Amino acid sequence: MLRHEFQPGRLVAGAFLLLAAVIYAGDAGGAWETPWFVVIPVVTGGLCMAGAVGSLARHVRSRRSRAAPEGR
């Protein structure tokens, strides 16, 4: 049994923020040169995608709850 419901929007947001951290860590470690503004589209795009995934998940859950029989 799950302790909480799965929220895919938060998973997507976390993945993109982790990607931003890896980009900065690679730059700090000297593995590559990264301009400071490169992470802005990564974070912004990730948050937009997380919002879209979260909205889609909410829509799917609401449709499933309406389609479920009343006895459940």
C-alpha positions, -999 to +999 in steps of 0.1 A: +000+000+000+013+034-009+018+060+018+010+089-006-002+093-041+023+094-070+028+129-083+045+128-117+048+166-120+071+167-090+092+139-104+097+158-137+105+191-118+130+172-097+146+156-127+151+190-144+164+207-113+188+177-108+200+183-144+206+219-136+227+209-106+247+185-127+254+212-153+267+236-126+286+208-108+304+199-141+313+235-146+325+239-110+345+207-113+362+218-144+347+191-167+333+217-190+326+254-193+290+265-189+278+301-192+255+311-163+225+317-185+224+281-199+205+268-169+176+293-172+160+275-202+166+241-185+148+252-153+121+271-170+114+244-195+114+218-167+089+237-146+066+242-176+068+205-184+062+196-148+031+219-148+018+202-179+024+167-166+008+176-133-023+190-150-025+159-172-023+137-141-050+156-123-072+153-154-067+116-156-074+111-119-106+131-121-118+111-151-110+078-133-128+088-101-159+098-121-158+065-140-154+044-109-185+027-095-201+043-064-194+012-042-156+016-042 
